[in-house]
C-alpha cells in the first residue's frame, strides 16, 4: 500500500511540474508574437511616421537656416612672471609691510587668477563699455552682420543708429539703455577665458556674429585688462610711498627707517616696472585674428537631431494610439 502511494505521489508530482517546464517555450513564443505585433503596428503606421518625421525635418532645416553664423576669435596669452628681487623683498619685509598697511607685489599666479576673475566682472565690463562706446550696441542690439560691406545691422526697435539712442520698450526697473548688469549676462555668454594648469597659458576668446568685432574685442580686452591692473598697482604703490614717508618722518629708530626706505624702494620699483610694461599681466603669444570659418551653429547636426526627434515622436504616437484602441476594444 505504501509502495502504491509513493508511485502515485511521484506520478502526481510529475504531472504538477510538467506545466511549469512547458511555460518557457510559451513565454518565448508570446514574446515573439508581441514583437511581431509591434513591428506590424509600426509598419501599419508608416504613413504617419513618415509624415511627422518629414515635418520635423523641414522645421529643423528652417530653424538651422534662420540661425546666424557665429564666429570665434581667440588669443593665447602668457602670464608675465614677477621679478626675483620683488619676491625676495616681499618675503623679507612681508610682516613689516602688513603692519604698515603696505601691499608688496604679489606672485604671478595670484595676479593671473586676479586678472581672469577681473575680466569677467561687472566692474571691468563697465570700464570696457566706457572706453569703447560702440561695444554696448554691438553686444545688445545687433541683428545681423553684413559680410558684403562689413557692417552691423541693428534692431530698429531697440537702438537708433542715426542718433545713438536706445528706444526699446521695457518694464521697470529696466531702462531703455541696457544696464551693466543686463549687459554682463549677455557678455558672459560670448566670453571664454581658461588657463591651462600645466603650461599656465591662458586662452581668451570672444564669439560674435561679426568676425571683425570678435577679433577687435579680444585685442581690446587684453589691452584694457593690462592697463586697468597696471594703473591700479601704480596708484596703490603711490599711496604706499606716501604712507611710508609719513612713517619715516615719525620715527627716529635707524633700523626702522632703513626698513621703511627699502619698502619705498620696492614700491618705486613697482611703479617703474609698471610704466615700462605695456603687457603688464599677460603677454600676447598668439594674437587674435579675424576668423574665416564660423564656429556655430552646427546646422547639419541640428537637422539630424530634429529629424531623429520627429521620428521617435511619430513612432511613440503610433504605438500609443494602437494600445489605446486595443484597450478600448477589449473593454
C-alpha positions, 0 to 999 in steps of 0.5 A: 500500500505504501509502495502504491502511494509513493508511485502515485505521489511521484506520478502526481508530482510529475504531472504538477511540474510538467506545466511549469517546464512547458511555460518557457517555450510559451513565454518565448513564443508570446514574446515573439508574437508581441514583437511581431505585433509591434513591428506590424503596428509600426509598419501599419503606421508608416504613413504617419511616421513618415509624415511627422518625421518629414515635418520635423525635418523641414522645421529643423532645416528652417530653424538651422537656416534662420540661425546666424553664423557665429564666429570665434576669435581667440588669443593665447596669452602668457602670464608675465612672471614677477621679478626675483628681487620683488619676491625676495623683498616681499618675503623679507619685509612681508610682516613689516609691510602688513603692519604698515598697511603696505601691499608688496607685489604679489606672485604671478599666479595670484595676479593671473587668477586676479586678472581672469576673475577681473575680466569677467566682472561687472566692474571691468565690463563697465570700464570696457563699455566706457572706453569703447562706446560702440561695444554696448550696441554691438553686444545688445542690439545687433541683428545681423552682420553684413559680410558684403560691406562689413557692417552691423545691422541693428534692431530698429526697435531697440537702438537708433543708429542715426542718433545713438539712442536706445528706444526699446520698450521695457518694464521697470526697473529696466531702462531703455539703455541696457544696464551693466548688469543686463549687459554682463549676462549677455557678455558672459555668454560670448566670453571664454577665458581658461588657463591651462594648469600645466603650461599656465597659458591662458586662452581668451576668446570672444564669439560674435556674429561679426568676425571683425568685432570678435577679433577687435574685442579680444585685442581690446580686452587684453589691452584694457585688462593690462592697463586697468591692473597696471594703473591700479598697482601704480596708484596703490604703490603711490599711496604706499610711498606716501604712507611710508614717508609719513612713517619715516618722518615719525620715527627716529629708530635707524633700523626702522627707517632703513626698513621703511626706505627699502619698502619705498624702494620696492614700491618705486620699483613697482611703479617703474616696472609698471610704466615700462610694461605695456603687457603688464599681466599677460603677454600676447603669444598668439594674437587674435585674428579675424576668423574665416570659418564660423564656429556655430551653429552646427546646422547639419547636426541640428537637422539630424537631431530634429529629424531623429526627434520627429521620428521617435515622436511619430513612432511613440504616437503610433504605438500609443494610439494602437494600445489605446484602441486595443484597450478600448476594444477589449473593454 
